């Protein structure tokens, strides 16, 4: 029998989604908890890897148990939330079809990256402090060049084992937004103090989003121009791109599947 797990996690204290020999992972914590509760070895497969420190909202994973196993989804959800670290929350456990696969059945993934441009004591844990003036119009002009199918090896962390670096990007844009403490509690702020980058694609490479954001910030600061970004995508290498921004401000915010 196959089941899905919908969960959210704060990645600050983890080495990423994937289980590793050294360091704590979200996958490892889930497998340990499920195996203890179900009294058997329970491998968990996720929708995709997230890097160390990266967060996720409504992430989807699946696991399988033998036919006849005593799995009561609501009770299992309750027990998991009781023993998992506070940084991991299980929202729902539900039966899944035999052909469903959390990774390979996914049609697209969406990420958000958050930036604040003035010192803010309430943002540092989940947003990147960028003190430089940023031209959002230029950043969006460059981001539009990401759309479509491209070889994105220029944004891929070296040493990856992907069979291909080709991805199809469906959406990539910057916009300003107002955090709750600004919109609801009157915290002093100006338009443009808080920015969010959204990118949606069929797949992502290791470190890809963080390298894209770092490169777009270079464009927004005026260090690089849109033509440089175009050449980077067409023929650049990872050493040509901008620095990777911190993972704490990155959220995997959605995974879509057929029928949704």
N, C-alpha and C positions, 0 to 999 in steps of 0.2 A: 504494500500500500504506500502511496506517495502523498506527502503533505507539503503545503507551502507555509512559510513563516514570513510574516510582514513585520519588520522591525525598524527601529531608528537607533542611532548610536552617536555618541560624542567620541571622536577618534583620538582625543588628546593623549590618552594613556595607553594607546595601542600602536603596534608596529604596522598596522594596516588590517585589511580584511583577512588576508590569506594566512593560514597557520604556518608558523615558522619554527625552526629549531631553537632559535634564540629570540626571546621576546614574546609578549602577550599579543594575541590577535583576537578579533571578533569571532572569526570562524572557529578558532580553538576553544574559546569560552562557550560557544553554543554547543559544539560537539561534546565537550566535557559534561555540560549540564544535561543535555538530552540523553547521553549514554548512562549517566547516573540514574536519571528518572525512569528510563525505559529498560534499564538493566541489560543492555546489549550495546555493541558498538554501533554508533549512529553517525555516519559521515554526512556532512552538510555541504551543499553546493550553492554558491551565491550567484547573483546576477552579474558580478564582475568584481575585480580587485579594486580596492581603494588604497592609496598610499598611506604611509605613517602620518598620523595626525589629522587625516581627512575625515569628515563627518558624513552621515547619511540620514535621510528622512524617507520613510516608506520603502526601505530596501527590501528586496524579495529574495528568499532562499528556498531551497526544498530539501527534504530528506525522505528516505524510504525505510520502512520496517516490514517485517515478514507478515504475510496474511494471517489474520487472527490475533495480531498483537493488540493489546489493550491500550488504545490511544483515544482519549476523550479530549478533543481539541481545547475546549474552554478550560478544563481542569489543568491540562498540560500548560496552557498559556499562563495560568495563575501560578503554577509551581515554578515555571521558568523565571518569571519576574521576581519570584521570592528569592531565588538563589543566584541569579545572574548579577554581575556588577551593576552599580547604579548608572553607569554610562551606557548600558544597553537596555532598551525597552522593547518587549515583544507586544505588538498590537493585535495580531490575529494569527491563528493557526487554522488552516482549512484543507480539506481533501483536494487532491489534484488528479488530473487525468494521467494515465500511464505514460503518455507521450510528452507531457510537459517537462521542460527543462529550464531552470531559472536563468541560466546563461544563454543557451543556444536558442531558446524560444523568444528571447527579447528582440523587439524591433528597433528600439532606440533607448538611449540613456540621456539624461539631462543633468547638467551641473550648474550651480550658482557659485560665483565668487564675490566676496564682499570687501569693499574698501571704504575707509573713512579718512578724510583729509585734514581733520583737525583733532587735536588731542581730546579723547573722550574716555573717561574711566569705565564706561559701561559697554564698550565695544571691543576691547583688546583681545578677549578670549576667542572671538569668532569673526574678527575682521582684521584686515591688513592696514596698518597705519602708513599712509603714503603722503608725505608732507608737500610734495611737489605740485605746482599747478598742472592740471591735466585738461587737454582739449578733447572733450568727449566726442565732438563731431569728427575729428581726425581718427580717433580710436574706432569709431563705428565704421568709417570709410575703410579702414584697414581690416576690421573684423568681417566685413562683407566679402572680402577676398577668400575667407575660409569656406564659404558655402560651396557645396558640390563635392565631387569625389576628387581627392588628392592623395598623394603620398606625403604623409605628415612626419616623415623620419626626422625632419629638422626640429621637431618638438619632442622627440622620443628620447627618454633616458638611455644612454649607451649601455650595452650589455643585455638588452632585452632579448627574449627568445621568440618573438612573434614571427609567424610565417610570412606576414605581410604588414607593411606600414600604411596601407591604403585604407582610408576611412571616408565616409560620406557625412558631411556636416549639413544639417537641415536648418539650423538657426544659430546665430551668433550676434549678440548685440549688448551694448551698454545702456543703462538708464540710471537716473537718480531715484532715490527712494527715501522714505522717512521712517526711521526706527520707532518702535513703540514709545520709548522714553522721550522722543522728540515730538511725535504727533499727539501723544496722549497726556504728557506731563509737562510740556512747555520747556524742555531742555533747550537752551539757546543754540540755534544752528541756522545756517543759511543754505539756500538751494545749491546743490552740488557738493555739499560736505560729505554726503554718503552716496556711494555708487555701487551698482551690482552688475556683474557680467553674467549673461546666460548663454550657454552653449548646449546644443542638442545634436547628437550624431548616432549613427548606427553602432559605432564602437569607439573606444578611446585607447590610446597607447599609454604606456607607463609614463607618468609625469607630464602628459601632453597638455592638460588644461593649465597647469601651473606655469609651464613654459610659454604657452600662448599669452596668458595674462601678463607675464613679465615682459614679453615682447611688445604687447599693445601699450603697456605703460611707457615703454621707451618712445613709442610713437606719440603718445599723449603729452609727454614731457618735451617733445621737440628734439630729442636726441637722434631719432630716426624718422624717416618719412614713409608714406604709404607705398611708394615705389620700392623702397627697401624691403617692406613686408611682403610685397608681391614676389620679389626675387627670392626671398627667404623660402617661401612656400614652393616655388618652382624648382629651385636648385640648391638651397642652403643646407647646411648640416647643423647638428645641435650646437656646435661651438660658435656658429654665426648668430644664433637666436639670443634673446634676452635671458636674464637670470630667472630661475624658478622662484616664484613667490611662496610664502609659507603655506603649509597645508591646513593650518587651523581655520582659515577663512574660506575653505572650499567645502561645498556640500554636494553630494550626489542626491539630487532632489526628486528624481523620478525615473522609473523604468516602465516602458510601455510594452504590451504584449498583444498578440492577435485577439480581436474581439473587444478591445477596450476603446 
